[in-house]
Amino acid sequence: MSHMETMRTEQNTLGLVEALSDKLSGDANSRMEMSSTSTPAQDVYEIRPRKDRNGFDLISDRLRRGPIWYAGPDAVRNAVAFAKYRSLSRSRWAIIRVFNEAGKVTEIHEQ
């Protein structure tokens, strides 16, 4: 199959586009835990420590290209601020959960 045919197939078939986006995001979306109280008008974000202990990942199924990596002393604050900004710009309610290394929720922000 030529490159042009491959591009056409990816553009015309929604299933292939979704499958490719799943591969791009890796297992980050599999860690996403959707709340039973969330509705389609809500954005749910999780901030989790990276496995290599080098910063935090902002994870959401709303992020097209997968998790966003934050590092430095203000990593969590910056990740929360971006999630709030993104939900406000989309006129949606946001639920932001911050997790520690043990996987326990340490903070919940709702906006």
N, C-alpha and C positions, 0 to 999 in steps of 0.2 A: 504494500500500500504506500503510495507516495505521501510526501509531507503535506501536500495540499489537500489530499483526501482525508488525512488524519485531522487536520485543522478544521475542515468542514464538518466532519463527524462530531468533533468536540463542541463546535458551535451550535449544531442542530439538535443534538441529543442531550436533553437536560440531565438524564441519568448519568452520562459520562462526566459531565461537568461537576455534578455533585460527588461522584466517586473520586475525581481528581482533587477536589477541595478537601475531602476526607484524608487523602494521602498527605496533603500538604500540612494539615494540622496535627498529624501524628496521633499519639494517644492522649493528647491534652483534652480533647473533647470527650474522651471516654471517662476522664476523671470528673467532668462537669456533672454536678448533682443538681438537677432541676427541682425546685421546691414545689410541693403540691399546691402551695398558695399562689404560685406565679401564673400569670395570665399572658396571652400573646402580647399585651400592651406593656409588658415589663421586660427589662433587660436584666439578666442575672449574670453577675461577674464573680469570679473567685480569684483571690490573690494567694498563691501558694509558694512556699520556698522551693527553690530549684534543687534538684537531686544532687547537683555538684556543689551545693551550698554557696553559690556565687550569685546572690541576689534573689529576686522574686519574679514569678510569672503572673501576668494578668491573663486570665483565661475566661473565655466566653464563647458561646456558639455564634455570637454576633460578630466576632472578629474573623474576617474572611481568610486571613493568611496565617491563622494560628495564634498562639500565645505571644504576648509582648513581654520582653525581658526588661526588668528594672534592676539597677544595682546602685550601691552607694548608701549613705546614711539616711537619705530621705526616700528610699525606694518605695516603701509601702504608701507613704503620704502621696507621692507622685502618681502611683498606680490608682489610688482611690480618687484623686483629683481628675485624672484622665477619664476614668469610668463615669464619674459624675458629669463631666463636661460632655462626653459622648452621648449620654442618655438625655441630657438637656437639649443638645443640638438636634436630637431625633424626636423630641417631645414625648419621651417615654419615662416611666417610673423605673428607677434602678434599685436593685438589691445587690449589695456588694458584701461578700463574706471574706474575711481575712483568716487564713489558717496558719497554725504553727507547724513545726517539724513533725509533731506527733499526729497531725491530721485533725486536730481539734479546732473548732471555730473560736477565735479569740476576739474578733470584733465583727459587728454587723452594721452596715451603713444602709439606710433606706432614704431615698430621695424621690 
